[in-house]
Amino acid sequence: MKFFVAALGALIAFGMAGQACAATIKPGQGVETQIGSYSLVSYFTRAGSDLRVVTTAQRIDDERGEPIRMVATLAPGQEAILSVPQKLGEPALSVTIIRVGDSIELHCGNAGQ
């Protein structure tokens, strides 16, 4: 929980862009996204010519649970996908994180679509 609070504090310092399911993150911004019962907070920093994307996830209904953090270093055109499994036979919910130029795009949907 301390880590999730620290990530939220970092986003306040960077300037939160708001909650969205399709968003472009610019340098110095962060964005909150929700997929299923998870709240995701994402921002990025530069790592040389690459962009280092940090996403922290926390179950909305479980504030005492441990958050999950994913870090991906993306070159131009690369992407990373986070997914939340659903019931048997239902497609997983997902957020795709894509490097486009010097920004990051987030797109929510069903995994594999």
MOPAC internal coordinates of N, CA, C and O (Angstrom, degrees):
PM7 1SCF
backbone

  N    0.0000 0     0.00 0     0.00 0    0    0    0
  C    1.4451 1     0.00 0     0.00 0    1    0    0
  C    1.5228 1   110.50 1     0.00 0    2    1    0
  O    1.2310 1   120.63 1   141.04 1    3    2    1
  N    1.3341 1   116.40 1   -38.96 1    3    2    1
  C    1.4603 1   119.51 1   179.77 1    5    3    2
  C    1.5223 1   111.01 1   -59.04 1    6    5    3
  O    1.2310 1   121.08 1   140.74 1    7    6    5
  N    1.3564 1   115.53 1   -39.26 1    7    6    5
  C    1.4628 1   119.85 1  -178.71 1    9    7    6
  C    1.5231 1   111.39 1   -65.74 1   10    9    7
  O    1.2310 1   120.59 1   138.90 1   11   10    9
  N    1.3540 1   116.47 1   -41.10 1   11   10    9
  C    1.4636 1   120.54 1   179.60 1   13   11   10
  C    1.5218 1   109.83 1   -63.33 1   14   13   11
  O    1.2310 1   120.51 1   137.31 1   15   14   13
  N    1.3274 1   116.63 1   -42.69 1   15   14   13
  C    1.4649 1   120.81 1   178.08 1   17   15   14
  C    1.5254 1   109.88 1   -62.85 1   18   17   15
  O    1.2310 1   120.22 1   139.88 1   19   18   17
  N    1.3348 1   117.18 1   -40.12 1   19   18   17
  C    1.4670 1   120.49 1   178.05 1   21   19   18
  C    1.5207 1   110.79 1   -63.77 1   22   21   19
  O    1.2310 1   120.09 1   139.83 1   23   22   21
  N    1.3378 1   117.44 1   -40.17 1   23   22   21
  C    1.4654 1   120.74 1   178.01 1   25   23   22
  C    1.5152 1   110.58 1   -64.55 1   26   25   23
  O    1.2310 1   120.33 1   138.99 1   27   26   25
  N    1.3242 1   116.98 1   -41.01 1   27   26   25
  C    1.4702 1   119.68 1   177.64 1   29   27   26
  C    1.5183 1   110.40 1   -63.82 1   30   29   27
  O    1.2310 1   120.69 1   139.51 1   31   30   29
  N    1.3304 1   116.29 1   -40.49 1   31   30   29
  C    1.4600 1   119.60 1   178.11 1   33   31   30
  C    1.5188 1   111.43 1   -62.21 1   34   33   31
  O    1.2310 1   120.26 1   140.41 1   35   34   33
  N    1.3264 1   117.12 1   -39.59 1   35   34   33
  C    1.4686 1   120.46 1   177.60 1   37   35   34
  C    1.5150 1   110.81 1   -62.77 1   38   37   35
  O    1.2310 1   120.42 1   142.05 1   39   38   37
  N    1.3286 1   116.80 1   -37.95 1   39   38   37
  C    1.4656 1   119.57 1  -179.52 1   41   39   38
  C    1.5188 1   111.73 1   -69.61 1   42   41   39
  O    1.2310 1   120.58 1   143.86 1   43   42   41
  N    1.3225 1   116.50 1   -36.14 1   43   42   41
  C    1.4656 1   118.63 1   176.32 1   45   43   42
  C    1.5238 1   109.04 1   -62.39 1   46   45   43
  O    1.2310 1   120.87 1   138.60 1   47   46   45
  N    1.3391 1   115.95 1   -41.40 1   47   46   45
  C    1.4701 1   119.75 1   178.14 1   49   47   46
  C    1.5219 1   111.20 1   -64.36 1   50   49   47
  O    1.2310 1   119.79 1   142.08 1   51   50   49
  N    1.3408 1   118.02 1   -37.92 1   51   50   49
  C    1.4553 1   122.08 1  -179.74 1   53   51   50
  C    1.5195 1   112.21 1   -77.01 1   54   53   51
  O    1.2310 1   119.61 1   153.72 1   55   54   53
  N    1.3285 1   118.34 1   -26.28 1   55   54   53
  C    1.4621 1   121.35 1  -175.76 1   57   55   54
  C    1.5095 1   110.10 1   102.48 1   58   57   55
  O    1.2310 1   120.02 1   -77.99 1   59   58   57
  N    1.3154 1   117.58 1   102.01 1   59   58   57
  C    1.4630 1   122.83 1  -177.11 1   61   59   58
  C    1.5165 1   110.16 1   -75.11 1   62   61   59
  O    1.2310 1   120.34 1   -49.34 1   63   62   61
  N    1.3163 1   116.96 1   130.66 1   63   62   61
  C    1.4625 1   122.05 1   179.57 1   65   63   62
  C    1.5210 1   111.84 1   -83.55 1   66   65   63
  O    1.2310 1   119.49 1   166.85 1   67   66   65
  N    1.3390 1   118.58 1   -13.15 1   67   66   65
  C    1.4595 1   120.86 1   179.19 1   69   67   66
  C    1.5152 1   111.66 1   108.66 1   70   69   67
  O    1.2310 1   121.19 1    -4.39 1   71   70   69
  N    1.3497 1   115.32 1   175.61 1   71   70   69
  C    1.4572 1   120.71 1  -179.55 1   73   71   70
  C    1.5168 1   109.14 1   -86.18 1   74   73   71
  O    1.2310 1   120.72 1   -44.36 1   75   74   73
  N    1.3214 1   116.23 1   135.64 1   75   74   73
  C    1.4606 1   120.09 1  -177.48 1   77   75   74
  C    1.5106 1   109.43 1  -156.20 1   78   77   75
  O    1.2310 1   120.78 1   -19.38 1   79   78   77
  N    1.3183 1   116.11 1   160.62 1   79   78   77
  C    1.4536 1   120.27 1   174.70 1   81   79   78
  C    1.5217 1   109.88 1  -113.94 1   82   81   79
  O    1.2310 1   120.31 1   168.55 1   83   82   81
  N    1.2794 1   117.01 1   -11.45 1   83   82   81
  C    1.4598 1   123.48 1   170.22 1   85   83   82
  C    1.5181 1   104.98 1  -140.85 1   86   85   83
  O    1.2310 1   120.63 1   -64.34 1   87   86   85
  N    1.3104 1   116.39 1   115.66 1   87   86   85
  C    1.4618 1   119.08 1  -174.90 1   89   87   86
  C    1.5148 1   110.36 1  -151.59 1   90   89   87
  O    1.2310 1   121.30 1   -23.23 1   91   90   89
  N    1.3162 1   115.12 1   156.77 1   91   90   89
  C    1.4543 1   122.58 1   171.44 1   93   91   90
  C    1.5127 1   107.26 1  -111.49 1   94   93   91
  O    1.2310 1   120.85 1   -53.98 1   95   94   93
  N    1.3214 1   115.99 1   126.02 1   95   94   93
  C    1.4611 1   120.97 1   178.23 1   97   95   94
  C    1.5175 1   107.68 1   -97.84 1   98   97   95
  O    1.2310 1   120.66 1   -56.14 1   99   98   97
  N    1.3025 1   116.34 1   123.86 1   99   98   97
  C    1.4619 1   122.29 1   176.11 1  101   99   98
  C    1.5315 1   109.22 1   -94.14 1  102  101   99
  O    1.2310 1   119.62 1   -16.63 1  103  102  101
  N    1.3267 1   118.34 1   163.37 1  103  102  101
  C    1.4663 1   119.98 1   176.64 1  105  103  102
  C    1.5284 1   110.67 1   -55.79 1  106  105  103
  O    1.2310 1   120.76 1   -43.83 1  107  106  105
  N    1.3224 1   116.16 1   136.17 1  107  106  105
  C    1.4551 1   120.55 1   178.59 1  109  107  106
  C    1.5193 1   114.38 1    83.40 1  110  109  107
  O    1.2310 1   119.60 1  -174.92 1  111  110  109
  N    1.3301 1   118.36 1     5.08 1  111  110  109
  C    1.4566 1   122.09 1   178.76 1  113  111  110
  C    1.5191 1   110.00 1  -114.48 1  114  113  111
  O    1.2310 1   121.38 1   -14.96 1  115  114  113
  N    1.3149 1   114.97 1   165.04 1  115  114  113
  C    1.4521 1   122.19 1   171.02 1  117  115  114
  C    1.5127 1   107.69 1  -137.47 1  118  117  115
  O    1.2310 1   120.78 1   -16.43 1  119  118  117
  N    1.3133 1   116.12 1   163.57 1  119  118  117
  C    1.4611 1   119.60 1  -179.68 1  121  119  118
  C    1.5288 1   109.37 1  -143.83 1  122  121  119
  O    1.2310 1   120.89 1   -36.67 1  123  122  121
  N    1.3306 1   115.91 1   143.33 1  123  122  121
  C    1.4469 1   121.72 1   174.70 1  125  123  122
  C    1.5197 1   108.08 1  -102.92 1  126  125  123
  O    1.2310 1   120.71 1   -45.99 1  127  126  125
  N    1.3311 1   116.25 1   134.01 1  127  126  125
  C    1.4531 1   123.34 1  -179.50 1  129  127  126
  C    1.5177 1   107.89 1  -130.67 1  130  129  127
  O    1.2310 1   120.16 1   -30.99 1  131  130  129
  N    1.3085 1   117.30 1   149.01 1  131  130  129
  C    1.4547 1   120.54 1   176.32 1  133  131  130
  C    1.5215 1   109.35 1  -122.22 1  134  133  131
  O    1.2310 1   120.94 1   -51.29 1  135  134  133
  N    1.3376 1   115.80 1   128.71 1  135  134  133
  C    1.4681 1   120.68 1   171.60 1  137  135  134
  C    1.5222 1   106.62 1  -128.80 1  138  137  135
  O    1.2310 1   121.06 1   -57.39 1  139  138  137
  N    1.3176 1   115.58 1   122.61 1  139  138  137
  C    1.4573 1   120.21 1  -177.10 1  141  139  138
  C    1.5127 1   110.04 1    58.06 1  142  141  139
  O    1.2310 1   120.75 1    50.39 1  143  142  141
  N    1.3253 1   116.18 1  -129.61 1  143  142  141
  C    1.4685 1   120.85 1  -178.48 1  145  143  142
  C    1.5293 1   112.17 1   -97.65 1  146  145  143
  O    1.2310 1   120.44 1  -158.48 1  147  146  145
  N    1.3398 1   116.77 1    21.52 1  147  146  145
  C    1.4590 1   121.78 1   179.92 1  149  147  146
  C    1.5214 1   111.82 1  -115.92 1  150  149  147
  O    1.2310 1   121.18 1   -42.27 1  151  150  149
  N    1.3120 1   115.35 1   137.73 1  151  150  149
  C    1.4539 1   122.05 1   171.59 1  153  151  150
  C    1.5263 1   106.81 1  -101.28 1  154  153  151
  O    1.2310 1   120.42 1   -51.07 1  155  154  153
  N    1.3225 1   116.81 1   128.93 1  155  154  153
  C    1.4684 1   122.39 1   179.86 1  157  155  154
  C    1.5207 1   109.09 1  -114.17 1  158  157  155
  O    1.2310 1   120.50 1   -41.91 1  159  158  157
  N    1.3045 1   116.64 1   138.09 1  159  158  157
  C    1.4547 1   122.94 1   175.01 1  161  159  158
  C    1.5215 1   106.72 1  -120.27 1  162  161  159
  O    1.2310 1   120.29 1   -57.04 1  163  162  161
  N    1.3507 1   117.06 1   122.96 1  163  162  161
  C    1.4697 1   121.22 1  -175.42 1  165  163  162
  C    1.5254 1   111.07 1  -128.11 1  166  165  163
  O    1.2310 1   121.15 1   -36.17 1  167  166  165
  N    1.3192 1   115.41 1   143.83 1  167  166  165
  C    1.4660 1   122.70 1   171.63 1  169  167  166
  C    1.5226 1   106.96 1  -153.44 1  170  169  167
  O    1.2310 1   120.15 1    -8.20 1  171  170  169
  N    1.3312 1   117.31 1   171.80 1  171  170  169
  C    1.4617 1   118.59 1   176.17 1  173  171  170
  C    1.5139 1   111.18 1  -141.41 1  174  173  171
  O    1.2310 1   121.95 1   -21.49 1  175  174  173
  N    1.3404 1   113.87 1   158.51 1  175  174  173
  C    1.4602 1   122.30 1   174.18 1  177  175  174
  C    1.5199 1   107.34 1  -131.07 1  178  177  175
  O    1.2310 1   120.46 1   -14.17 1  179  178  177
  N    1.3071 1   116.72 1   165.83 1  179  178  177
  C    1.4672 1   120.79 1   177.62 1  181  179  178
  C    1.5191 1   109.87 1   -83.49 1  182  181  179
  O    1.2310 1   121.21 1   -37.09 1  183  182  181
  N    1.3280 1   115.29 1   142.91 1  183  182  181
  C    1.4623 1   123.01 1   174.23 1  185  183  182
  C    1.5220 1   105.79 1  -132.77 1  186  185  183
  O    1.2310 1   120.62 1  -100.06 1  187  186  185
  N    1.3234 1   116.43 1    79.94 1  187  186  185
  C    1.4651 1   120.66 1  -172.44 1  189  187  186
  C    1.5104 1   108.83 1    68.65 1  190  189  187
  O    1.2310 1   120.00 1    54.40 1  191  190  189
  N    1.3352 1   117.61 1  -125.60 1  191  190  189
  C    1.4652 1   120.58 1   178.25 1  193  191  190
  C    1.5341 1   111.69 1   -88.15 1  194  193  191
  O    1.2310 1   120.43 1   175.16 1  195  194  193
  N    1.3332 1   116.79 1    -4.84 1  195  194  193
  C    1.4632 1   121.24 1   179.77 1  197  195  194
  C    1.5266 1   110.34 1   -96.37 1  198  197  195
  O    1.2310 1   120.81 1   -13.14 1  199  198  197
  N    1.3302 1   116.05 1   166.86 1  199  198  197
  C    1.4533 1   122.11 1   174.68 1  201  199  198
  C    1.5205 1   108.22 1  -113.23 1  202  201  199
  O    1.2310 1   120.70 1   -50.08 1  203  202  201
  N    1.3197 1   116.26 1   129.92 1  203  202  201
  C    1.4692 1   122.94 1  -179.88 1  205  203  202
  C    1.5239 1   107.39 1   -98.97 1  206  205  203
  O    1.2310 1   120.51 1   -70.73 1  207  206  205
  N    1.3304 1   116.64 1   109.27 1  207  206  205
  C    1.4589 1   122.66 1  -177.87 1  209  207  206
  C    1.5233 1   108.87 1   -96.31 1  210  209  207
  O    1.2310 1   121.02 1   -49.79 1  211  210  209
  N    1.3271 1   115.65 1   130.21 1  211  210  209
  C    1.4553 1   121.76 1   178.89 1  213  211  210
  C    1.5282 1   107.68 1  -117.03 1  214  213  211
  O    1.2310 1   120.41 1   -55.95 1  215  214  213
  N    1.3355 1   116.83 1   124.05 1  215  214  213
  C    1.4647 1   122.03 1   177.23 1  217  215  214
  C    1.5196 1   108.11 1  -126.71 1  218  217  215
  O    1.2310 1   120.97 1   -52.51 1  219  218  217
  N    1.3240 1   115.75 1   127.49 1  219  218  217
  C    1.4552 1   122.37 1   177.10 1  221  219  218
  C    1.5191 1   107.86 1  -113.75 1  222  221  219
  O    1.2310 1   120.27 1   -49.37 1  223  222  221
  N    1.3309 1   117.09 1   130.63 1  223  222  221
  C    1.4661 1   122.62 1  -177.84 1  225  223  222
  C    1.5209 1   110.09 1  -117.16 1  226  225  223
  O    1.2310 1   121.29 1   -37.56 1  227  226  225
  N    1.3222 1   115.14 1   142.44 1  227  226  225
  C    1.4607 1   122.07 1   178.34 1  229  227  226
  C    1.5209 1   108.14 1  -143.86 1  230  229  227
  O    1.2310 1   119.98 1   -44.90 1  231  230  229
  N    1.3402 1   117.64 1   135.10 1  231  230  229
  C    1.4634 1   120.50 1   174.18 1  233  231  230
  C    1.5167 1   108.51 1   -62.65 1  234  233  231
  O    1.2310 1   120.46 1   -47.89 1  235  234  233
  N    1.3143 1   116.72 1   132.11 1  235  234  233
  C    1.4604 1   121.95 1  -178.60 1  237  235  234
  C    1.5225 1   111.14 1   -63.26 1  238  237  235
  O    1.2310 1   119.92 1   141.92 1  239  238  237
  N    1.3278 1   117.76 1   -38.08 1  239  238  237
  C    1.4599 1   121.85 1  -176.05 1  241  239  238
  C    1.5282 1   113.41 1   -92.15 1  242  241  239
  O    1.2310 1   119.62 1  -167.12 1  243  242  241
  N    1.3246 1   118.33 1    12.88 1  243  242  241
  C    1.4569 1   121.44 1  -175.73 1  245  243  242
  C    1.5247 1   110.14 1  -141.94 1  246  245  243
  O    1.2310 1   120.38 1  -109.12 1  247  246  245
  N    1.3310 1   116.88 1    70.88 1  247  246  245
  C    1.4647 1   120.77 1  -177.27 1  249  247  246
  C    1.5242 1   112.70 1   -65.44 1  250  249  247
  O    1.2310 1   120.07 1   160.26 1  251  250  249
  N    1.3272 1   117.47 1   -19.74 1  251  250  249
  C    1.4559 1   120.75 1  -178.62 1  253  251  250
  C    1.5216 1   111.92 1   -90.11 1  254  253  251
  O    1.2310 1   120.15 1   170.34 1  255  254  253
  N    1.3147 1   117.31 1    -9.66 1  255  254  253
  C    1.4593 1   121.28 1   179.63 1  257  255  254
  C    1.5175 1   111.61 1   -73.76 1  258  257  255
  O    1.2310 1   121.19 1   -16.01 1  259  258  257
  N    1.3082 1   115.33 1   163.99 1  259  258  257
  C    1.4598 1   120.82 1   179.64 1  261  259  258
  C    1.5204 1   110.34 1   -78.08 1  262  261  259
  O    1.2310 1   119.68 1   -47.59 1  263  262  261
  N    1.3217 1   118.22 1   132.41 1  263  262  261
  C    1.4671 1   120.39 1   175.01 1  265  263  262
  C    1.5305 1   110.39 1   -74.64 1  266  265  263
  O    1.2310 1   121.44 1   -16.12 1  267  266  265
  N    1.3023 1   114.86 1   163.88 1  267  266  265
  C    1.4588 1   122.24 1   177.23 1  269  267  266
  C    1.5223 1   107.18 1  -117.22 1  270  269  267
  O    1.2310 1   120.55 1   -42.65 1  271  270  269
  N    1.3217 1   116.56 1   137.35 1  271  270  269
  C    1.4678 1   120.85 1   179.60 1  273  271  270
  C    1.5123 1   109.03 1  -121.94 1  274  273  271
  O    1.2310 1   121.06 1   -45.38 1  275  274  273
  N    1.3428 1   115.58 1   134.62 1  275  274  273
  C    1.4580 1   121.96 1   177.50 1  277  275  274
  C    1.5237 1   107.10 1  -123.44 1  278  277  275
  O    1.2310 1   120.66 1   -46.94 1  279  278  277
  N    1.3166 1   116.35 1   133.06 1  279  278  277
  C    1.4602 1   121.96 1   177.05 1  281  279  278
  C    1.5242 1   107.35 1  -122.83 1  282  281  279
  O    1.2310 1   120.68 1   -51.18 1  283  282  281
  N    1.3225 1   116.30 1   128.82 1  283  282  281
  C    1.4683 1   121.02 1   178.13 1  285  283  282
  C    1.5195 1   108.59 1  -132.94 1  286  285  283
  O    1.2310 1   120.56 1   -45.47 1  287  286  285
  N    1.3083 1   116.53 1   134.53 1  287  286  285
  C    1.4593 1   121.86 1   175.02 1  289  287  286
  C    1.5151 1   107.17 1  -102.54 1  290  289  287
  O    1.2310 1   120.92 1   -63.23 1  291  290  289
  N    1.3413 1   115.86 1   116.77 1  291  290  289
  C    1.4602 1   121.22 1  -172.99 1  293  291  290
  C    1.5289 1   112.33 1  -113.88 1  294  293  291
  O    1.2310 1   121.12 1   -49.07 1  295  294  293
  N    1.3152 1   115.46 1   130.93 1  295  294  293
  C    1.4638 1   122.70 1   170.13 1  297  295  294
  C    1.5340 1   107.17 1   -86.82 1  298  297  295
  O    1.2310 1   119.30 1   -12.08 1  299  298  297
  N    1.3340 1   118.95 1   167.92 1  299  298  297
  C    1.4647 1   119.88 1   179.34 1  301  299  298
  C    1.5277 1   112.13 1   -53.07 1  302  301  299
  O    1.2310 1   120.96 1   -46.87 1  303  302  301
  N    1.3396 1   115.77 1   133.13 1  303  302  301
  C    1.4585 1   121.93 1   177.63 1  305  303  302
  C    1.5190 1   115.39 1    84.66 1  306  305  303
  O    1.2310 1   119.82 1   170.42 1  307  306  305
  N    1.3213 1   117.94 1    -9.58 1  307  306  305
  C    1.4623 1   119.77 1   179.81 1  309  307  306
  C    1.5219 1   111.04 1   -82.23 1  310  309  307
  O    1.2310 1   120.96 1   -20.36 1  311  310  309
  N    1.3491 1   115.78 1   159.64 1  311  310  309
  C    1.4525 1   120.56 1   179.10 1  313  311  310
  C    1.5228 1   110.36 1  -143.35 1  314  313  311
  O    1.2310 1   121.50 1   -18.74 1  315  314  313
  N    1.3293 1   114.74 1   161.26 1  315  314  313
  C    1.4630 1   123.03 1   174.21 1  317  315  314
  C    1.5214 1   106.68 1  -133.90 1  318  317  315
  O    1.2310 1   120.60 1   -32.80 1  319  318  317
  N    1.3370 1   116.46 1   147.20 1  319  318  317
  C    1.4585 1   120.83 1  -178.52 1  321  319  318
  C    1.5241 1   109.37 1  -124.71 1  322  321  319
  O    1.2310 1   121.11 1   -48.99 1  323  322  321
  N    1.3291 1   115.48 1   131.01 1  323  322  321
  C    1.4624 1   122.43 1   171.03 1  325  323  322
  C    1.5103 1   107.08 1  -108.86 1  326  325  323
  O    1.2310 1   119.87 1   -44.51 1  327  326  325
  N    1.3370 1   117.85 1   135.49 1  327  326  325
  C    1.4613 1   118.82 1  -179.46 1  329  327  326
  C    1.5169 1   111.11 1  -135.27 1  330  329  327
  O    1.2310 1   121.52 1   -26.74 1  331  330  329
  N    1.3407 1   114.70 1   153.26 1  331  330  329
  C    1.4553 1   123.03 1   177.92 1  333  331  330
  C    1.5243 1   107.30 1  -119.56 1  334  333  331
  O    1.2310 1   119.60 1   -65.63 1  335  334  333
  N    1.3334 1   118.36 1   114.37 1  335  334  333
  C    1.4617 1   120.40 1  -179.69 1  337  335  334
  C    1.5263 1   110.67 1   -62.37 1  338  337  335
  O    1.2310 1   120.84 1   -28.91 1  339  338  337
  N    1.3152 1   116.00 1   151.09 1  339  338  337
  C    1.4616 1   122.83 1   177.33 1  341  339  338
  C    1.5226 1   108.67 1  -117.77 1  342  341  339
  O    1.2310 1   120.60 1    13.04 1  343  342  341
  N    1.3131 1   116.45 1  -166.96 1  343  342  341
  C    1.4636 1   120.92 1   178.63 1  345  343  342
  C    1.5247 1   110.12 1   -62.65 1  346  345  343
  O    1.2310 1   120.99 1   -22.61 1  347  346  345
  N    1.3253 1   115.71 1   157.39 1  347  346  345
  C    1.4558 1   122.13 1   178.68 1  349  347  346
  C    1.5247 1   110.44 1   -52.09 1  350  349  347
  O    1.2310 1   120.40 1   -51.82 1  351  350  349
  N    1.3144 1   116.84 1   128.18 1  351  350  349
  C    1.4565 1   122.17 1   179.81 1  353  351  350
  C    1.5171 1   115.12 1    89.94 1  354  353  351
  O    1.2310 1   120.10 1   169.73 1  355  354  353
  N    1.3317 1   117.41 1   -10.27 1  355  354  353
  C    1.4602 1   121.16 1   177.98 1  357  355  354
  C    1.5238 1   109.36 1   -99.61 1  358  357  355
  O    1.2310 1   120.12 1   -36.74 1  359  358  357
  N    1.3467 1   117.37 1   143.26 1  359  358  357
  C    1.4638 1   118.82 1   179.40 1  361  359  358
  C    1.5290 1   111.48 1   -69.27 1  362  361  359
  O    1.2310 1   120.84 1   -33.86 1  363  362  361
  N    1.3182 1   115.99 1   146.14 1  363  362  361
  C    1.4666 1   121.03 1   176.67 1  365  363  362
  C    1.5211 1   109.89 1   -66.48 1  366  365  363
  O    1.2310 1   120.56 1   -33.80 1  367  366  365
  N    1.3226 1   116.53 1   146.20 1  367  366  365
  C    1.4625 1   121.36 1   172.00 1  369  367  366
  C    1.5185 1   107.26 1   -83.01 1  370  369  367
  O    1.2310 1   120.25 1   -32.95 1  371  370  369
  N    1.3353 1   117.14 1   147.05 1  371  370  369
  C    1.4615 1   118.02 1  -176.26 1  373  371  370
  C    1.5189 1   112.10 1  -148.39 1  374  373  371
  O    1.2310 1   121.63 1   -18.16 1  375  374  373
  N    1.3174 1   114.49 1   161.84 1  375  374  373
  C    1.4575 1   122.40 1   167.50 1  377  375  374
  C    1.5275 1   105.68 1  -128.18 1  378  377  375
  O    1.2310 1   121.23 1   -51.33 1  379  378  377
  N    1.3295 1   115.25 1   128.67 1  379  378  377
  C    1.4647 1   121.68 1   177.78 1  381  379  378
  C    1.5135 1   107.77 1  -102.50 1  382  381  379
  O    1.2310 1   120.51 1   -51.20 1  383  382  381
  N    1.3217 1   116.63 1   128.80 1  383  382  381
  C    1.4599 1   124.08 1  -179.12 1  385  383  382
  C    1.5230 1   106.52 1  -107.85 1  386  385  383
  O    1.2310 1   120.53 1   -63.27 1  387  386  385
  N    1.3417 1   116.60 1   116.73 1  387  386  385
  C    1.4685 1   121.35 1  -173.12 1  389  387  386
  C    1.5266 1   109.98 1  -121.63 1  390  389  387
  O    1.2310 1   120.84 1   -46.05 1  391  390  389
  N    1.3280 1   115.99 1   133.95 1  391  390  389
  C    1.4748 1   120.75 1   172.82 1  393  391  390
  C    1.5128 1   108.27 1   -84.95 1  394  393  391
  O    1.2310 1   120.72 1   -59.17 1  395  394  393
  N    1.3386 1   116.22 1   120.83 1  395  394  393
  C    1.4606 1   123.13 1   177.22 1  397  395  394
  C    1.5256 1   106.69 1  -127.43 1  398  397  395
  O    1.2310 1   120.70 1   -74.91 1  399  398  397
  N    1.3170 1   116.27 1   105.09 1  399  398  397
  C    1.4625 1   119.89 1  -177.49 1  401  399  398
  C    1.5178 1   110.57 1    61.95 1  402  401  399
  O    1.2310 1   120.81 1    54.62 1  403  402  401
  N    1.3309 1   116.06 1  -125.38 1  403  402  401
  C    1.4602 1   121.12 1   179.54 1  405  403  402
  C    1.5204 1   112.10 1  -104.15 1  406  405  403
  O    1.2310 1   120.34 1  -153.79 1  407  406  405
  N    1.3264 1   116.96 1    26.21 1  407  406  405
  C    1.4530 1   120.68 1   176.18 1  409  407  406
  C    1.5236 1   109.59 1  -136.22 1  410  409  407
  O    1.2310 1   121.31 1    -7.26 1  411  410  409
  N    1.3172 1   115.10 1   172.74 1  411  410  409
  C    1.4614 1   122.75 1  -179.56 1  413  411  410
  C    1.5248 1   107.72 1  -120.56 1  414  413  411
  O    1.2310 1   120.53 1   -45.69 1  415  414  413
  N    1.3349 1   116.60 1   134.31 1  415  414  413
  C    1.4660 1   121.47 1   175.26 1  417  415  414
  C    1.5196 1   109.11 1  -109.76 1  418  417  415
  O    1.2310 1   120.96 1   -40.55 1  419  418  417
  N    1.3370 1   115.76 1   139.45 1  419  418  417
  C    1.4524 1   122.34 1   174.87 1  421  419  418
  C    1.5127 1   108.66 1  -113.03 1  422  421  419
  O    1.2310 1   120.34 1   -45.82 1  423  422  421
  N    1.3198 1   116.95 1   134.18 1  423  422  421
  C    1.4694 1   122.53 1   178.55 1  425  423  422
  C    1.5151 1   108.00 1  -134.28 1  426  425  423
  O    1.2310 1   120.38 1   -55.17 1  427  426  425
  N    1.3399 1   116.87 1   124.83 1  427  426  425
  C    1.4618 1   121.77 1   178.73 1  429  427  426
  C    1.5198 1   109.72 1   -97.04 1  430  429  427
  O    1.2310 1   120.96 1   -26.22 1  431  430  429
  N    1.3173 1   115.77 1   153.78 1  431  430  429
  C    1.4550 1   120.10 1   176.96 1  433  431  430
  C    1.5053 1   110.53 1   170.46 1  434  433  431
  O    1.2310 1   120.74 1    21.48 1  435  434  433
  N    1.3078 1   116.19 1  -158.52 1  435  434  433
  C    1.4593 1   121.71 1   175.86 1  437  435  434
  C    1.5114 1   108.30 1   -93.12 1  438  437  435
  O    1.2310 1   120.22 1   -42.45 1  439  438  437
  N    1.3112 1   117.19 1   137.55 1  439  438  437
  C    1.4637 1   121.64 1   179.39 1  441  439  438
  C    1.5244 1   109.26 1   -57.87 1  442  441  439
  O    1.2310 1   120.94 1   -44.25 1  443  442  441
  N    1.3177 1   115.81 1   135.75 1  443  442  441
  C    1.4574 1   121.05 1   178.51 1  445  443  442
  C    1.5164 1   114.19 1    87.88 1  446  445  443
  O    1.2310 1   120.34 1  -177.71 1  447  446  445
  N    1.3304 1   116.95 1     2.29 1  447  446  445
  C    1.4744 1   118.94 1   178.07 1  449  447  446
  C    1.5049 1   110.63 1  -107.11 1  450  449  447
  O    1.2310 1   120.10 1   180.00 1  451  450  449

